[in-house]
Every structure is written in structure tokens, then in C-alpha cells.
Amino acid sequence: MEEEWDDEGPEVVKRFMYVNRKAPYGTVYALEMLEKVLIAAAFEQDVHVVFMDDGVYQLKKGQDTKAVNMKNFSPTFRALEGYEVEKLYAEKESLEARGLSIDDLVVPVEVLSSEDLKALMTKQDVILTA
């Protein structure tokens, strides 16, 4: 028996949280995580993106990547709004430990304490970390 698919049927929306903990360059983790975020957003999932530890450097303005011979992908984070990814968070303690503030970042984020981030994580269906 063949199943019929209804294009107008109810969609299951999951809450995905992508936790970026790695520096933007030196590995492929940061760029691959950004690609995963864009894919989930294209499928209209509820996407939350967190930057903590050295991951906060992914959002730093004015990155000069010539010395590492890699393309600066931080401006790509500005495209997230076009995919309706607006739930961006940075861990307060990570920013402070690295001498960064929201004024140093390429996109607006909500700054949350580590305790507030833990509470937010408990509300997610899927958490992916890199």
C-alpha cells in the first residue's frame, strides 16, 4: 500500500541548539557548524546558536585571516537573519574572559550567564556542540 504525502500537513518543529566552543580558524568545526545552522534554518526548525569559550571569537569584528591563509567567514553570520535565525547567544563569562563586549561582535547577540544558558539548554530537543 502506497502512502500519500500531504505537502500542507502539520510539520514537526524541533528546537535545535548549536553550541560553538571552538576558535574560528585552525579547524573546520566552526565553519561546519555554521553550515549546519543554515541547513536547519532552511528546513524551518527553531534554531538557537550559542557562542561560548573560544567560540566567541567567531563573531569578532575585524578578523584578519591572511596569516592563516583562510577566508574570513564571520560576515556570513549576518546572513543568519535572512534565514530567520535570530536566537543568538553569547556566554557572558566567555566574553569577559577574552576582553570582548557586544560592541566587538559582527552581529547582535543576547548575552547570558552560564547559569541562564544551562536553563535554556534544558528546553532544547537537540543540542549539537563543536
Phi and psi in degrees as GROMACS dihedral restraints (atoms count N, CA, C in turn):
[ dihedral_restraints ]
;  ai    aj    ak    al  type     phi  dphi    fc
    3     4     5     6     1   -92.6    20    10
    4     5     6     7     1   132.9    20    10
    6     7     8     9     1   -83.5    20    10
    7     8     9    10     1   145.7    20    10
    9    10    11    12     1  -101.3    20    10
   10    11    12    13     1   139.3    20    10
   12    13    14    15     1  -106.2    20    10
   13    14    15    16     1   129.8    20    10
   15    16    17    18     1  -101.8    20    10
   16    17    18    19     1   113.0    20    10
   18    19    20    21     1   -65.0    20    10
   19    20    21    22     1   -19.5    20    10
   21    22    23    24     1   -99.0    20    10
   22    23    24    25     1     5.1    20    10
   24    25    26    27     1   -67.8    20    10
   25    26    27    28     1   169.5    20    10
   27    28    29    30     1   -65.9    20    10
   28    29    30    31     1   138.9    20    10
   30    31    32    33     1   -99.1    20    10
   31    32    33    34     1   147.2    20    10
   33    34    35    36     1   -96.1    20    10
   34    35    36    37     1   114.8    20    10
   36    37    38    39     1  -102.1    20    10
   37    38    39    40     1   126.6    20    10
   39    40    41    42     1  -106.4    20    10
   40    41    42    43     1   151.4    20    10
   42    43    44    45     1   -92.8    20    10
   43    44    45    46     1   110.4    20    10
   45    46    47    48     1  -104.5    20    10
   46    47    48    49     1   132.5    20    10
   48    49    50    51     1  -118.1    20    10
   49    50    51    52     1   127.2    20    10
   51    52    53    54     1  -109.0    20    10
   52    53    54    55     1   118.4    20    10
   54    55    56    57     1  -106.5    20    10
   55    56    57    58     1   114.8    20    10
   57    58    59    60     1   -97.5    20    10
   58    59    60    61     1   113.3    20    10
   60    61    62    63     1  -117.3    20    10
   61    62    63    64     1    -7.0    20    10
   63    64    65    66     1  -100.5    20    10
   64    65    66    67     1   150.9    20    10
   66    67    68    69     1   -60.0    20    10
   67    68    69    70     1   153.8    20    10
   69    70    71    72     1   -69.3    20    10
   70    71    72    73     1   -22.3    20    10
   72    73    74    75     1  -130.3    20    10
   73    74    75    76     1   157.5    20    10
   75    76    77    78     1   107.0    20    10
   76    77    78    79     1   -23.6    20    10
   78    79    80    81     1  -140.7    20    10
   79    80    81    82     1   173.6    20    10
   81    82    83    84     1   -93.6    20    10
   82    83    84    85     1    -3.1    20    10
   84    85    86    87     1   -58.9    20    10
   85    86    87    88     1   -45.7    20    10
   87    88    89    90     1   -65.0    20    10
   88    89    90    91     1   -47.0    20    10
   90    91    92    93     1   -66.2    20    10
   91    92    93    94     1   -40.5    20    10
   93    94    95    96     1   -65.1    20    10
   94    95    96    97     1   -36.3    20    10
   96    97    98    99     1   -65.3    20    10
   97    98    99   100     1   -41.1    20    10
   99   100   101   102     1   -60.5    20    10
  100   101   102   103     1   -41.5    20    10
  102   103   104   105     1   -62.9    20    10
  103   104   105   106     1   -39.9    20    10
  105   106   107   108     1   -63.9    20    10
  106   107   108   109     1   -39.7    20    10
  108   109   110   111     1   -61.0    20    10
  109   110   111   112     1   -45.8    20    10
  111   112   113   114     1   -64.0    20    10
  112   113   114   115     1   -38.0    20    10
  114   115   116   117     1   -65.1    20    10
  115   116   117   118     1   -47.4    20    10
  117   118   119   120     1   -61.1    20    10
  118   119   120   121     1   -40.9    20    10
  120   121   122   123     1   -65.3    20    10
  121   122   123   124     1   -36.9    20    10
  123   124   125   126     1   -63.5    20    10
  124   125   126   127     1   -27.3    20    10
  126   127   128   129     1   -94.3    20    10
  127   128   129   130     1    17.5    20    10
  129   130   131   132     1    56.5    20    10
  130   131   132   133     1    41.5    20    10
  132   133   134   135     1   -88.6    20    10
  133   134   135   136     1   164.4    20    10
  135   136   137   138     1   -84.9    20    10
  136   137   138   139     1   101.2    20    10
  138   139   140   141     1  -103.5    20    10
  139   140   141   142     1   129.3    20    10
  141   142   143   144     1  -119.7    20    10
  142   143   144   145     1   136.6    20    10
  144   145   146   147     1  -125.5    20    10
  145   146   147   148     1   126.0    20    10
  147   148   149   150     1  -116.2    20    10
  148   149   150   151     1   139.2    20    10
  150   151   152   153     1  -119.4    20    10
  151   152   153   154     1   121.6    20    10
  153   154   155   156     1  -146.1    20    10
  154   155   156   157     1   170.2    20    10
  156   157   158   159     1    52.1    20    10
  157   158   159   160     1  -139.9    20    10
  159   160   161   162     1   -70.5    20    10
  160   161   162   163     1    -8.1    20    10
  162   163   164   165     1   -62.7    20    10
  163   164   165   166     1   -22.8    20    10
  165   166   167   168     1   -64.3    20    10
  166   167   168   169     1   -24.5    20    10
  168   169   170   171     1   -65.8    20    10
  169   170   171   172     1   -20.7    20    10
  171   172   173   174     1   -60.7    20    10
  172   173   174   175     1   -27.5    20    10
  174   175   176   177     1   -97.7    20    10
  175   176   177   178     1    -0.3    20    10
  177   178   179   180     1   -66.7    20    10
  178   179   180   181     1   132.7    20    10
  180   181   182   183     1   -67.0    20    10
  181   182   183   184     1   154.1    20    10
  183   184   185   186     1    68.4    20    10
  184   185   186   187     1    32.8    20    10
  186   187   188   189     1   -70.2    20    10
  187   188   189   190     1   131.4    20    10
  189   190   191   192     1  -109.7    20    10
  190   191   192   193     1   108.8    20    10
  192   193   194   195     1  -105.5    20    10
  193   194   195   196     1     9.1    20    10
  195   196   197   198     1   -58.6    20    10
  196   197   198   199     1   -41.5    20    10
  198   199   200   201     1   -64.0    20    10
  199   200   201   202     1   -29.1    20    10
  201   202   203   204     1   -98.2    20    10
  202   203   204   205     1     1.4    20    10
  204   205   206   207     1    55.6    20    10
  205   206   207   208     1    44.0    20    10
  207   208   209   210     1  -131.7    20    10
  208   209   210   211     1   152.6    20    10
  210   211   212   213     1   -75.2    20    10
  211   212   213   214     1   137.4    20    10
  213   214   215   216     1   -75.1    20    10
  214   215   216   217     1   110.9    20    10
  216   217   218   219     1   -98.7    20    10
  217   218   219   220     1     2.1    20    10
  219   220   221   222     1   -59.0    20    10
  220   221   222   223     1   -33.8    20    10
  222   223   224   225     1   -61.9    20    10
  223   224   225   226     1   -20.9    20    10
  225   226   227   228     1   -62.5    20    10
  226   227   228   229     1   -26.7    20    10
  228   229   230   231     1   -61.5    20    10
  229   230   231   232     1   -24.7    20    10
  231   232   233   234     1   -66.4    20    10
  232   233   234   235     1   -24.4    20    10
  234   235   236   237     1   -73.1    20    10
  235   236   237   238     1   -15.6    20    10
  237   238   239   240     1   -58.6    20    10
  238   239   240   241     1   -35.4    20    10
  240   241   242   243     1   -60.9    20    10
  241   242   243   244     1   -36.7    20    10
  243   244   245   246     1   -65.1    20    10
  244   245   246   247     1   -22.3    20    10
  246   247   248   249     1   -96.7    20    10
  247   248   249   250     1    10.2    20    10
  249   250   251   252     1    61.4    20    10
  250   251   252   253     1    31.2    20    10
  252   253   254   255     1   -95.0    20    10
  253   254   255   256     1   101.1    20    10
  255   256   257   258     1  -120.6    20    10
  256   257   258   259     1    -1.1    20    10
  258   259   260   261     1   -98.5    20    10
  259   260   261   262     1    80.3    20    10
  261   262   263   264     1  -110.7    20    10
  262   263   264   265     1   132.6    20    10
  264   265   266   267     1  -131.8    20    10
  265   266   267   268     1   146.4    20    10
  267   268   269   270     1  -126.6    20    10
  268   269   270   271     1   139.4    20    10
  270   271   272   273     1   -75.6    20    10
  271   272   273   274     1   126.0    20    10
  273   274   275   276     1   -55.1    20    10
  274   275   276   277     1   -47.5    20    10
  276   277   278   279     1   -64.4    20    10
  277   278   279   280     1   -35.6    20    10
  279   280   281   282     1   -68.5    20    10
  280   281   282   283     1   -42.1    20    10
  282   283   284   285     1   -61.6    20    10
  283   284   285   286     1   -48.5    20    10
  285   286   287   288     1   -62.0    20    10
  286   287   288   289     1   -42.4    20    10
  288   289   290   291     1   -63.7    20    10
  289   290   291   292     1   -23.3    20    10
  291   292   293   294     1  -106.8    20    10
  292   293   294   295     1     8.3    20    10
  294   295   296   297     1    68.3    20    10
  295   296   297   298     1    29.4    20    10
  297   298   299   300     1  -109.9    20    10
  298   299   300   301     1   152.6    20    10
  300   301   302   303     1  -130.4    20    10
  301   302   303   304     1   175.1    20    10
  303   304   305   306     1   -63.0    20    10
  304   305   306   307     1   -24.5    20    10
  306   307   308   309     1   -68.8    20    10
  307   308   309   310     1   -18.2    20    10
  309   310   311   312     1   -87.6    20    10
  310   311   312   313     1    -1.2    20    10
  312   313   314   315     1  -104.5    20    10
  313   314   315   316     1   149.8    20    10
  315   316   317   318     1   -76.5    20    10
  316   317   318   319     1   -18.8    20    10
  318   319   320   321     1  -135.7    20    10
  319   320   321   322     1   154.6    20    10
  321   322   323   324     1   -70.6    20    10
  322   323   324   325     1   139.3    20    10
  324   325   326   327     1  -134.3    20    10
  325   326   327   328     1   160.4    20    10
  327   328   329   330     1   -95.5    20    10
  328   329   330   331     1   124.6    20    10
  330   331   332   333     1   -88.9    20    10
  331   332   333   334     1   124.0    20    10
  333   334   335   336     1  -125.4    20    10
  334   335   336   337     1   147.9    20    10
  336   337   338   339     1   -70.6    20    10
  337   338   339   340     1   163.9    20    10
  339   340   341   342     1   -61.3    20    10
  340   341   342   343     1   -34.1    20    10
  342   343   344   345     1   -66.6    20    10
  343   344   345   346     1   -42.3    20    10
  345   346   347   348     1   -65.9    20    10
  346   347   348   349     1   -36.9    20    10
  348   349   350   351     1   -65.1    20    10
  349   350   351   352     1   -39.9    20    10
  351   352   353   354     1   -59.5    20    10
  352   353   354   355     1   -42.7    20    10
  354   355   356   357     1   -64.2    20    10
  355   356   357   358     1   -40.4    20    10
  357   358   359   360     1   -65.5    20    10
  358   359   360   361     1   -37.8    20    10
  360   361   362   363     1   -62.3    20    10
  361   362   363   364     1   -33.2    20    10
  363   364   365   366     1   -66.8    20    10
  364   365   366   367     1   -17.1    20    10
  366   367   368   369     1   -93.1    20    10
  367   368   369   370     1     0.6    20    10
  369   370   371   372     1   -92.1    20    10
  370   371   372   373     1   150.9    20    10
  372   373   374   375     1   -84.6    20    10
  373   374   375   376     1   -37.5    20    10
  375   376   377   378     1  -136.5    20    10
  376   377   378   379     1   133.6    20    10
  378   379   380   381     1  -125.0    20    10
  379   380   381   382     1   124.6    20    10
  381   382   383   384     1  -117.5    20    10
  382   383   384   385     1   132.8    20    10
  384   385   386   387     1  -124.1    20    10
  385   386   387   388     1   139.6    20    10
